[in-house]
Amino acid sequence: MDVVRELQAEGWQITGEDLAAISPYLTDHIMRFGTYTTTELTVRPDAFDPHLDVEFDVEEQQPAAA
């Protein structure tokens, strides 16, 4: 979300369709049990801000063919 906000600040127009095409999840070089450092366990992360200035188009439901 931080990158999306940075792009918006630079003037990029981000749509819901753009966001649907990206994934925040790793897909390459996944280590099943991960690698973790214990030195960062006491570091409190920044508060999460869920707000994005992106318009999402709502698709209309198509009636099911009988």
Phi, psi and omega in degrees: 000328179297319180294319178298317178297321178297317179297319178296321179295331178278356177104001178289142176265113182256131180248166175300327178296321177298315182293329179291339184270353180248158180225131178278002185264141177292139178235348179246148174055042179283128175259122188309314182257001176069177172231127186232142173259139180270352182286344182257008183294333181267356180279121180276127179289160176297154178297139180281129178250105185281354185281131172231141176271070181231132177274126177256125176278134179265121179283138178283142179288131177274134178297140181289136178287133181264000000 
